[in-house]
Structures are given as C-alpha cells and as structure tokens.
Amino acid sequence: MSKATPSNHEKRVRRTTVLMGKGDLAIRIAEWFLRSEEYELVAIVPVMPEPVWTKSLASWGRRNEVRVVESGHYKDLPGISNVEGGVDFTVSVFYDKIIKGWFIDKCKRIINVHNGPLPKYRGVAPINWALKNEEHEHGITIHEITPGIDDGPIISQLKYAIYPEFDEVVDVYKRALEYGWVLFEQTIPLIDKIIPQEQKHDESTYYNKSDNTALGERSNFTRQASLVHEASAR
C-alpha cells in the first residue's frame, strides 16, 4: 500500500515570525528561522539606515526572498495594524526603536535579545557603559518585551568576563555576538517550557542617548576612534 498524502490539517502549522534588528547576530538568527520547521519567517524589519560597520540584514532578506520593511519601522509591516491575531512570534535583536503597546498586543509573543546583563544596563550602549564603569562581568539577556524599556521578565541570560584594562568596545561586542548566538540557540527550543522571571527592578541601571556624551574614550568601538571623533567634534 502506498502512503497517504498528509492533509492540510495533519501538516504542522508553523508559527509566523517577524525579526527586527541589525547586524551579524540578527542575520544568524534570521537564517535559523528560515531553516526552521516550526517557524515561518514572514518579514524582517532592519534598523534604518543600516550601520556601515556590520553586515546588512536588509540585503540578506532580499537575497533570501524574505519580505523587508524598507522604512525600518515595525508600524509599516504589511497589514499588521488590521490583521486579526497579528503575528505569532516577534524577535528583536539590537533593534533601535521602542516597541509600543499596540504592537506588543498584535504579537502572540515578542522577545528581545539585549546586549547587557539585565536588570543592569538597560537602554543604549550597554557594552560601552560597562567598560566605562570598569565592570569585570557583562552579559546578554533574552527577555519578554513590555511597554517599558528593557524591563520585561527574563527568559534566559548568560554572563561572561570582560577586561576593562585592555578590552576595547569592539572586543566585547564581538564576544557578545558569539555568546548571544549560544544563548539564542539554547533558549528557543525550550521557550515554551521556560517560565520568565520578573526582573529585580530595584537593582536596575539605565542609560539613554543623551547620556552618551559622558562616555569619553568609550564612546566608540576603540579608545583611539573615540578620541579622534571627540577632537573632530570640537
């Protein structure tokens, strides 16, 4: 007897997935979703304009025939404001915009890969600030996105050593990309089983863009580049 062809109802229904972000780690994660049998990558929302110092997520999307939101804003996702049920799963990887409540409500689940050991170093430039503050430990965190800034419950976290005596920002950034990939790859297959843990909000620290003027020699990828940029701005 020949095998019966599975009906549409018997086929596994993949979760519609949107990825927002920039750079090498976002591309690596997008590739994981593209290969996945459980997730269907329906669109990517790159940071625009894309930074010149890292690979282009938008170019990756075009090459792989994944819909790209060219404006770089999640509000321009096709039909997102009126699609009943919204998106099954949204992942932010170093995305640059605050996610509003109306969009969060359109996502059955929405998470963020944050380049810091939450609740410490919420906000922007977490690596720069960790080195500025002469920390010897940093981290990367996957957490639920809430209307606040980086304050959602923690799904998983990985901490690693840093060395402010000789580390440049670029050194720690490259390290973070590798640790971020390990954390993502280990977390996503278990995500439905993990119970997110509320952050210890009384231990939080936060920096916004207006604080960056105080970074000094840690404002750029290297101390030398920071000094050159500071001198040219005078």
DOZAVO-848913 format. One record per atom (N, C-alpha, C, CB): x, y, z; residue in one letter. Coordinates in pm, whole numbers, padded with zeros to 5 digits, always signed. Glycine has a CB too. Example, Ala and Ser with C-alpha at 12.3 -4.5 7.8 and 13.67 -1.06 7.14 Angstrom:
BEGIN
+01319-00569+00780A;+01230-00450+00780A;+01320-00330+00780A;+01131-00447+00905A;+01285-00225+00708S;+01367-00106+00714S;+01290+00003+00787S;+01408-00060+00572S;
This chain:
BEGIN
+00084-00120+00000M;+00000+00000+00000M;+00087+00125+00000M;-00095+00000+00122M;+00047+00220-00075S;+00121+00347-00077S;+00077+00434+00040S;+00101+00421-00210S;+00170+00517+00083K;+00140+00607+00195K;+00043+00715+00150K;+00269+00670+00251K;-00051+00748+00236A;-00146+00855+00206A;-00077+00989+00220A;-00269+00847+00299A;-00113+01082+00136T;-00058+01217+00145T;-00122+01289+00263T;-00081+01296+00015T;-00041+01349+00355P;-00099+01418+00471P;-00191+01531+00428P;+00012+01474+00562P;-00302+01543+00495S;-00393+01653+00468S;-00336+01782+00524S;-00533+01625+00526S;-00395+01894+00484N;-00350+02024+00536N;-00364+02029+00688N;-00430+02138+00473N;-00465+01962+00741H;-00486+01964+00885H;-00380+01884+00958H;-00624+01911+00920H;-00324+01782+00888E;-00225+01696+00952E;-00085+01758+00946E;-00223+01560+00885E;-00065+01848+00851K;+00065+01913+00840K;+00087+02007+00958K;+00077+01989+00706K;+00212+02014+01000R;+00245+02103+01111R;+00227+02249+01069R;+00389+02078+01159R;+00157+02324+01150V;+00138+02467+01124V;+00254+02543+01187V;+00001+02518+01180V;+00329+02613+01105R;+00445+02687+01155R;+00402+02823+01210R;+00551+02706+01044R;+00475+02871+01310R;+00445+03000+01371R;+00498+03113+01283R;+00507+03008+01513R;+00410+03206+01248T;+00455+03322+01173T;+00550+03404+01258T;+00335+03408+01126T;+00663+03444+01198T;+00770+03508+01275T;+00820+03634+01205T;+00886+03410+01296T;+00840+03738+01283V;+00899+03863+01235V;+01028+03886+01313V;+00801+03985+01251V;+01134+03926+01244L;+01260+03959+01310L;+01294+04105+01285L;+01375+03867+01260L;+01329+04176+01392M;+01367+04317+01383M;+01508+04334+01438M;+01266+04409+01461M;+01592+04413+01369G;+01724+04433+01426G;+01830+04468+01324G;+01766+04313+01499G;+01955+04433+01357K;+02068+04470+01272K;+02184+04373+01292K;+02114+04614+01301K;+02267+04366+01191G;+02398+04305+01203G;+02407+04155+01200G;+02456+04350+01323G;+02526+04109+01233D;+02562+03968+01219D;+02475+03873+01300D;+02705+03949+01259D;+02446+03909+01424L;+02367+03819+01507L;+02224+03811+01456L;+02369+03865+01653L;+02167+03924+01414A;+02032+03923+01359A;+02025+03836+01234A;+01986+04065+01326A;+02127+03842+01149I;+02131+03760+01028I;+02141+03613+01064I;+02249+03801+00938I;+02224+03583+01160R;+02241+03443+01202R;+02109+03386+01256R;+02352+03432+01308R;+02039+03467+01332I;+01911+03425+01388I;+01805+03415+01278I;+01865+03524+01498I;+01808+03509+01182A;+01715+03502+01069A;+01736+03374+00990A;+01732+03625+00977A;+01861+03336+00969E;+01891+03211+00898E;+01837+03090+00973E;+02042+03197+00877E;+01845+03095+01106W;+01791+02985+01187W;+01640+02972+01165W;+01821+03008+01339W;+01570+03085+01166F;+01425+03081+01144F;+01391+03036+01002F;+01364+03218+01171F;+01473+03077+00906L;+01447+03040+00767L;+01457+02889+00747L;+01545+03112+00674L;+01545+02824+00822R;+01561+02678+00813R;+01462+02601+00899R;+01702+02640+00851R;+01399+02669+00992S;+01317+02602+01094S;+01192+02537+01034S;+01277+02701+01201S;+01155+02423+01089E;+01030+02357+01052E;+00915+02400+01142E;+01047+02206+01059E;+00945+02476+01247E;+00842+02519+01341E;+00805+02666+01326E;+00889+02494+01481E;+00894+02744+01265Y;+00871+02888+01250Y;+00877+02926+01102Y;+00976+02968+01331Y;+00792+03020+01063E;+00792+03073+00927E;+00830+03221+00931E;+00652+03052+00858E;+00948+03251+00881L;+00996+03390+00881L;+00923+03467+00771L;+01151+03396+00861L;+00829+03553+00810V;+00745+03622+00711V;+00795+03761+00678V;+00603+03630+00762V;+00876+03821+00765A;+00925+03957+00738A;+01041+03990+00831A;+00812+04061+00754A;+01125+04082+00784I;+01230+04137+00868I;+01219+04290+00865I;+01373+04090+00821I;+01251+04350+00980V;+01247+04495+00994V;+01387+04540+01035V;+01137+04541+01099V;+01470+04580+00939P;+01607+04620+00972P;+01614+04760+01032P;+01695+04614+00847P;+01714+04783+01114V;+01744+04919+01159V;+01783+05001+01036V;+01859+04921+01268V;+01719+05115+01018M;+01747+05201+00903M;+01780+05343+00948M;+01627+05201+00806M;+01884+05406+00892P;+01977+05347+00797P;+02063+05241+00866P;+02066+05455+00733P;+02101+05141+00790E;+02181+05033+00850E;+02323+05081+00877E;+02183+04910+00757E;+02381+05039+00991P;+02519+05076+01020P;+02614+05019+00915P;+02559+05028+01160P;+02718+05095+00882V;+02811+05053+00778V;+02915+04955+00831V;+02881+05174+00717V;+02924+04943+00963W;+03029+04860+01021W;+02987+04714+01041W;+03071+04919+01154W;+02869+04678+00996T;+02826+04540+01011T;+02751+04497+00886T;+02738+04522+01137T;+02727+04369+00873K;+02658+04317+00755K;+02514+04367+00749K;+02660+04164+00755K;+02459+04371+00628S;+02325+04426+00606S;+02218+04318+00620S;+02316+04489+00468S;+02130+04336+00719L;+02016+04246+00735L;+01919+04261+00619L;+01944+04273+00869L;+01900+04384+00571A;+01809+04408+00459A;+01857+04335+00334A;+01797+04558+00430A;+01986+04342+00305S;+02041+04272+00187S;+02023+04122+00201S;+02190+04306+00169S;+02043+04073+00322W;+02021+03928+00344W;+01877+03892+00313W;+02057+03889+00490W;+01783+03974+00359G;+01642+03946+00335G;+01609+03944+00187G;+01556+04047+00404G;+01660+04042+00112R;+01632+04047-00032R;+01690+03925-00103R;+01690+04177-00093R;+01812+03885-00065R;+01874+03768-00130R;+01795+03641-00103R;+02019+03750-00082R;+01736+03633+00015N;+01666+03511+00054N;+01514+03520+00035N;+01697+03479+00197N;+01470+03624-00035E;+01329+03642-00070E;+01239+03646+00054E;+01284+03532-00162E;+01290+03713+00157V;+01212+03740+00277V;+01166+03886+00270V;+01294+03712+00408V;+01041+03912+00299R;+00989+04049+00290R;+01067+04141+00383R;+00839+04052+00326R;+01111+04254+00330V;+01189+04353+00405V;+01106+04480+00421V;+01325+04383+00334V;+01091+04527+00543V;+01025+04656+00567V;+01131+04764+00550V;+00958+04662+00711V;+01132+04826+00434E;+01242+04915+00396E;+01249+05041+00482E;+01227+04954+00251E;+01139+05080+00543S;+01141+05200+00627S;+01215+05176+00758S;+00999+05246+00657S;+01227+05050+00797G;+01291+05017+00924G;+01201+05035+01044G;+01412+05101+00942G;+01071+05057+01022H;+00978+05076+01134H;+00872+04967+01134H;+00912+05215+01126H;+00853+04908+01251Y;+00757+04798+01262Y;+00613+04839+01230Y;+00761+04741+01402Y;+00582+04968+01240K;+00445+05013+01210K;+00412+04994+01062K;+00429+05161+01248K;+00516+04976+00979D;+00495+04959+00835D;+00492+04813+00792D;+00603+05031+00760D;+00491+04722+00886L;+00471+04582+00850L;+00337+04568+00778L;+00476+04489+00976L;+00335+04503+00663P;+00211+04496+00584P;+00095+04436+00663P;+00234+04413+00459P;-00011+04517+00677G;-00133+04468+00739G;-00128+04445+00888G;-00170+04344+00676G;-00016+04482+00954I;-00003+04448+01096I;-00109+04517+01181I;+00136+04485+01147I;-00153+04634+01139S;-00248+04708+01222S;-00390+04654+01212S;-00247+04852+01185S;-00417+04571+01110N;-00554+04523+01097N;-00567+04372+01081N;-00617+04589+00981N;-00457+04299+01091V;-00464+04153+01080V;-00511+04095+01213V;-00326+04093+01041V;-00621+04023+01209E;-00674+03963+01331E;-00578+03854+01377E;-00817+03904+01308E;-00540+03859+01502G;-00447+03761+01555G;-00302+03802+01546G;-00466+03633+01485G;-00270+03897+01456G;-00135+03951+01447G;-00031+03847+01410G;-00098+04013+01577G;+00086+03857+01474V;+00200+03770+01446V;+00219+03673+01561V;+00328+03853+01421V;+00256+03549+01530D;+00277+03451+01635D;+00398+03484+01722D;+00293+03312+01574D;+00509+03524+01657F;+00635+03537+01729F;+00716+03650+01667F;+00715+03404+01727F;+00760+03744+01750T;+00845+03854+01704T;+00971+03857+01789T;+00770+03991+01711T;+01085+03872+01721V;+01214+03873+01790V;+01289+04000+01753V;+01298+03747+01754V;+01333+04073+01854S;+01414+04192+01836S;+01559+04160+01871S;+01361+04309+01924S;+01650+04193+01779V;+01793+04169+01801V;+01868+04300+01779V;+01848+04056+01705V;+01890+04373+01886F;+01958+04503+01881F;+01880+04603+01795F;+02101+04485+01827F;+01748+04595+01799Y;+01664+04690+01726Y;+01670+04824+01797Y;+01515+04638+01715Y;+01646+04933+01723D;+01673+05068+01777D;+01549+05148+01815D;+01751+05146+01678D;+01431+05088+01808K;+01310+05165+01839K;+01237+05105+01959K;+01217+05171+01717K;+01175+05193+02038I;+01092+05147+02149I;+00965+05085+02091I;+01058+05264+02248I;+00930+04968+02139I;+00812+04897+02088I;+00689+04942+02165I;+00831+04741+02099I;+00593+04996+02094K;+00472+05048+02156K;+00374+04935+02193K;+00404+05148+02062K;+00288+04967+02288G;+00193+04870+02338G;+00101+04812+02233G;+00113+04931+02445G;+00057+04894+02136W;-00036+04845+02035W;+00026+04734+01953W;-00081+04959+01943W;+00161+04745+01928F;+00228+04642+01850F;+00251+04517+01935F;+00361+04694+01796F;+00288+04537+02060I;+00304+04423+02151I;+00177+04341+02156I;+00342+04471+02293I;+00063+04409+02159D;-00067+04341+02164D;-00096+04262+02037D;-00178+04441+02187D;-00033+04299+01924K;-00053+04227+01799K;+00033+04101+01788K;-00023+04317+01683K;+00125+04085+01882C;+00216+03970+01881C;+00174+03870+01988C;+00363+04016+01903C;+00158+03746+01948K;+00126+03644+02048K;+00242+03629+02147K;+00093+03509+01980K;+00364+03647+02095R;+00481+03652+02184R;+00585+03741+02119R;+00539+03508+02211R;+00648+03825+02199I;+00750+03915+02147I;+00865+03922+02248I;+00692+04057+02119I;+00987+03897+02199I;+01103+03891+02287I;+01216+03978+02231I;+01152+03745+02305I;+01311+04006+02319N;+01424+04090+02283N;+01555+04023+02323N;+01412+04228+02348N;+01655+04031+02235V;+01791+03991+02270V;+01865+04119+02305V;+01862+03911+02152V;+01897+04135+02434H;+01957+04260+02483H;+02103+04237+02518H;+01881+04312+02606H;+02185+04333+02478N;+02330+04322+02492N;+02380+04366+02630N;+02398+04404+02385N;+02314+04318+02735G;+02354+04353+02871G;+02293+04259+02972G;+02314+04496+02903G;+02347+04258+03094P;+02301+04165+03199P;+02186+04225+03280P;+02417+04128+03293P;+02069+04230+03220L;+01954+04290+03288L;+01934+04231+03427L;+01827+04271+03204L;+01891+04315+03524P;+01836+04450+03508P;+01941+04561+03495P;+01748+04480+03624P;+02070+04527+03505K;+02173+04629+03486K;+02186+04660+03337K;+02308+04582+03545K;+02218+04785+03308Y;+02246+04831+03173Y;+02127+04818+03079Y;+02363+04755+03117Y;+02012+04864+03127R;+01900+04885+03035R;+01933+05004+02946R;+01767+04909+03113R;+01866+05011+02831G;+01886+05124+02742G;+01996+05103+02641G;+01916+05246+02823G;+02063+05213+02602V;+02156+05210+02490V;+02301+05191+02537V;+02145+05338+02408V;+02385+05145+02442A;+02530+05133+02461A;+02569+05057+02588A;+02591+05270+02463A;+02509+04942+02616P;+02541+04872+02741P;+02687+04829+02752P;+02454+04751+02754P;+02748+04789+02641I;+02889+04749+02646I;+02978+04869+02675I;+02930+04682+02513I;+02951+04978+02608N;+03031+05100+02631N;+03026+05141+02777N;+02981+05215+02542N;+02906+05138+02835W;+02891+05180+02974W;+02955+05081+03071W;+02744+05199+03008W;+02947+04953+03039A;+03009+04854+03127A;+03161+04874+03134A;+02977+04711+03079A;+03223+04902+03019L;+03367+04927+03018L;+03400+05062+03082L;+03420+04923+02875L;+03318+05162+03056K;+03337+05292+03121K;+03334+05279+03273K;+03228+05391+03074K;+03244+05194+03322N;+03229+05174+03466N;+03323+05069+03523N;+03087+05136+03498N;+03416+05022+03438E;+03520+04926+03478E;+03462+04799+03538E;+03614+04991+03578E;+03356+04750+03476E;+03299+04622+03516E;+03392+04509+03471E;+03156+04603+03455E;+03388+04399+03542H;+03464+04281+03501H;+03372+04166+03461H;+03557+04236+03614H;+03243+04194+03455E;+03146+04095+03410E;+03038+04168+03331E;+03085+04016+03531E;+03002+04109+03221H;+02892+04163+03140H;+02800+04046+03105H;+02945+04236+03010H;+02703+04068+03017G;+02613+03959+02985G;+02523+03991+02869G;+02530+03925+03105G;+02445+03891+02832I;+02344+03907+02729I;+02217+03840+02779I;+02391+03845+02592I;+02102+03901+02749T;+01975+03860+02809T;+01868+03847+02702T;+01931+03960+02917T;+01789+03742+02712I;+01667+03729+02631I;+01550+03752+02725I;+01658+03588+02559I;+01465+03848+02691H;+01354+03881+02781H;+01227+03914+02704H;+01392+04000+02871H;+01116+03906+02773E;+00988+03945+02715E;+00988+04097+02695E;+00869+03899+02807E;+00929+04142+02585I;+00916+04285+02562I;+00786+04334+02624I;+00921+04319+02410I;+00797+04443+02700T;+00683+04509+02763T;+00684+04655+02717T;+00689+04498+02921T;+00582+04734+02751P;+00584+04875+02710P;+00698+04957+02771P;+00453+04939+02747P;+00760+04907+02877G;+00876+04976+02934G;+01001+04950+02853G;+00898+04933+03079G;+01115+05002+02897I;+01241+04986+02825I;+01326+04879+02892I;+01318+05120+02818I;+01338+04765+02825D;+01424+04655+02872D;+01388+04608+03013D;+01569+04697+02868D;+01260+04618+03050D;+01224+04582+03188D;+01134+04460+03196D;+01156+04698+03255D;+01118+04387+03083G;+01031+04270+03082G;+01093+04149+03150G;+00994+04235+02941G;+01012+04051+03187P;+01062+03930+03255P;+01172+03860+03174P;+00946+03833+03280P;+01269+03808+03246I;+01386+03745+03185I;+01356+03599+03152I;+01510+03754+03278I;+01383+03562+03027I;+01366+03424+02981I;+01495+03346+03002I;+01324+03420+02833I;+01607+03405+02963S;+01737+03341+02982S;+01846+03447+02982S;+01764+03235+02870S;+01960+03411+03037Q;+02070+03508+03049Q;+02202+03434+03056Q;+02051+03598+03173Q;+02304+03495+02997L;+02439+03440+03002L;+02534+03553+03041L;+02480+03376+02865L;+02619+03528+03139K;+02717+03628+03181K;+02858+03580+03147K;+02705+03655+03333K;+02945+03677+03118Y;+03081+03642+03077Y;+03178+03750+03124Y;+03089+03624+02923Y;+03304+03714+03130A;+03407+03805+03179A;+03443+03910+03073A;+03532+03727+03220A;+03470+04032+03119I;+03527+04136+03035I;+03645+04197+03108I;+03421+04245+02999I;+03731+04268+03033Y;+03858+04312+03089Y;+03881+04460+03053Y;+03975+04224+03036Y;+03829+04551+03136P;+03840+04694+03103P;+03984+04744+03095P;+03766+04775+03204P;+04078+04669+03153E;+04219+04710+03147E;+04270+04709+03003E;+04306+04619+03236E;+04221+04613+02921F;+04271+04607+02783F;+04162+04586+02679F;+04371+04497+02772F;+04041+04549+02718D;+03934+04530+02621D;+03892+04662+02558D;+03814+04464+02686D;+03874+04660+02426E;+03807+04769+02357E;+03659+04732+02344E;+03872+04795+02215E;+03575+04829+02317V;+03432+04803+02298V;+03412+04698+02189V;+03356+04933+02263V;+03489+04709+02081V;+03473+04615+01970V;+03506+04471+02012V;+03562+04656+01853V;+03601+04455+02103D;+03636+04321+02151D;+03519+04257+02223D;+03758+04328+02244D;+03457+04334+02311V;+03345+04281+02389V;+03223+04261+02298V;+03310+04376+02506V;+03205+04351+02202Y;+03093+04337+02109Y;+03102+04205+02031Y;+03090+04457+02011Y;+03221+04175+01980K;+03239+04050+01905K;+03214+03929+01995K;+03382+04044+01846K;+03260+03939+02118R;+03237+03831+02214R;+03087+03815+02239R;+03311+03859+02348R;+03018+03928+02251A;+02874+03926+02278A;+02796+03861+02165A;+02823+04067+02302A;+02839+03880+02042L;+02771+03817+01928L;+02777+03665+01939L;+02835+03863+01795L;+02891+03613+01980E;+02905+03468+01993E;+02824+03415+02111E;+03053+03430+02010E;+02833+03484+02225Y;+02754+03441+02341Y;+02604+03458+02315Y;+02795+03521+02467Y;+02568+03562+02240G;+02428+03583+02207G;+02373+03471+02122G;+02411+03714+02136G;+02454+03423+02029W;+02411+03311+01944W;+02392+03184+02027W;+02513+03287+01832W;+02488+03157+02114V;+02476+03038+02200V;+02350+03046+02284V;+02601+03025+02292V;+02324+03163+02343L;+02207+03178+02428L;+02078+03160+02347L;+02207+03316+02496L;+02071+03220+02229F;+01953+03205+02144F;+01930+03059+02107F;+01967+03291+02018F;+02035+02996+02058E;+02024+02858+02009E;+01982+02762+02119E;+02156+02813+01948E;+02025+02789+02241Q;+01990+02702+02353Q;+01852+02735+02410Q;+02095+02714+02463Q;+01807+02859+02392T;+01682+02903+02455T;+01558+02872+02372T;+01688+03050+02480T;+01562+02900+02242I;+01441+02894+02161I;+01375+02756+02159I;+01472+02936+02021I;+01449+02647+02150P;+01382+02517+02154P;+01308+02489+02285P;+01483+02408+02130P;+01343+02562+02391L;+01282+02540+02523L;+01184+02650+02561L;+01391+02530+02628L;+01164+02747+02474I;+01098+02871+02516I;+00956+02848+02568I;+01095+02968+02400I;+00888+02748+02517D;+00751+02724+02563D;+00747+02662+02703D;+00678+02634+02465D;+00860+02609+02747K;+00867+02546+02879K;+00920+02640+02986K;+00954+02422+02872K;+00993+02743+02944I;+01057+02833+03039I;+00956+02930+03099I;+01171+02911+02971I;+00961+02945+03231I;+00878+03044+03300I;+00962+03170+03320I;+00823+02987+03438I;+00932+03278+03247P;+01012+03400+03262P;+01010+03453+03406P;+00962+03508+03167P;+01123+03508+03449Q;+01138+03556+03585Q;+01136+03710+03588Q;+01268+03502+03647Q;+01055+03765+03676E;+01048+03910+03691E;+01187+03966+03724E;+00946+03948+03802E;+01222+04079+03664Q;+01349+04143+03695Q;+01347+04203+03835Q;+01382+04251+03591Q;+01465+04214+03894K;+01479+04283+04022K;+01495+04432+03991K;+01603+04228+04105K;+01383+04500+03983H;+01382+04637+03934H;+01462+04732+04023H;+01240+04686+03922H;+01474+04701+04151D;+01550+04789+04241D;+01701+04781+04215D;+01520+04754+04386D;+01743+04684+04134E;+01885+04670+04101E;+01917+04723+03961E;+01927+04524+04112E;+01820+04786+03897S;+01837+04825+03758S;+01924+04950+03742S;+01701+04848+03694S;+01990+04958+03626T;+02056+05081+03582T;+02011+05106+03439T;+02214+05070+03592T;+02010+05233+03399Y;+01957+05270+03268Y;+02035+05388+03211Y;+01807+05303+03276Y;+02064+05379+03080Y;+02130+05489+03009Y;+02055+05516+02880Y;+02280+05456+02981Y;+02036+05645+02848N;+01975+05680+02720N;+02077+05753+02633N;+01848+05767+02741N;+02035+05791+02513K;+02129+05850+02417K;+02190+05980+02468K;+02059+05876+02285K;+02114+06056+02544S;+02166+06183+02595S;+02279+06163+02695S;+02054+06263+02659S;+02289+06045+02753D;+02398+06016+02846D;+02530+05989+02775D;+02361+05896+02933D;+02525+05959+02645N;+02644+05914+02574N;+02757+06016+02571N;+02608+05877+02434N;+02725+06143+02591T;+02830+06245+02590T;+02929+06224+02705T;+02768+06385+02599T;+02888+06150+02807A;+02975+06125+02921A;+03063+06000+02904A;+02892+06111+03046A;+03051+05932+02789L;+03127+05808+02770L;+03276+05833+02745L;+03069+05730+02654L;+03310+05952+02696G;+03451+05984+02674G;+03518+05887+02580G;+03524+05987+02805G;+03630+05827+02625E;+03708+05737+02540E;+03638+05603+02515E;+03842+05711+02603E;+03521+05584+02575R;+03444+05461+02550R;+03324+05488+02459R;+03397+05401+02683R;+03322+05602+02392S;+03206+05638+02311S;+03204+05566+02176S;+03203+05787+02288S;+03318+05515+02132N;+03328+05449+02002N;+03381+05308+02019N;+03418+05529+01906N;+03405+05239+01908F;+03447+05099+01913F;+03586+05082+01975F;+03446+05040+01774F;+03671+05185+01963T;+03803+05181+02026T;+03829+05314+02095T;+03914+05151+01921T;+03925+05313+02188R;+03961+05437+02256R;+04015+05540+02155R;+04066+05410+02366R;+04097+05492+02061Q;+04156+05583+01963Q;+04048+05648+01877Q;+04256+05507+01875Q;+03954+05568+01831A;+03845+05622+01748A;+03760+05721+01826A;+03758+05508+01694A;+03742+05693+01955S;+03665+05785+02039S;+03733+05919+02051S;+03644+05725+02176S;+03865+05918+02071L;+03940+06042+02086L;+03941+06123+01955L;+04084+06012+02130L;+03955+06053+01843V;+03953+06119+01713V;+03818+06185+01689V;+03986+06019+01601V;+03712+06113+01720H;+03578+06167+01699H;+03553+06288+01790H;+03472+06058+01726H;+03601+06278+01915E;+03584+06389+02009E;+03659+06512+01962E;+03633+06349+02149E;+03780+06492+01910A;+03860+06604+01863A;+03797+06670+01742A;+04000+06559+01831A;+03740+06591+01652S;+03679+06646+01531S;+03550+06719+01561S;+03652+06536+01431S;+03487+06686+01674A;+03361+06750+01711A;+03380+06885+01778A;+03282+06659+01803A;+03502+06917+01814R;+03528+07045+01884R;+03522+07163+01789R;+03665+07041+01952R;
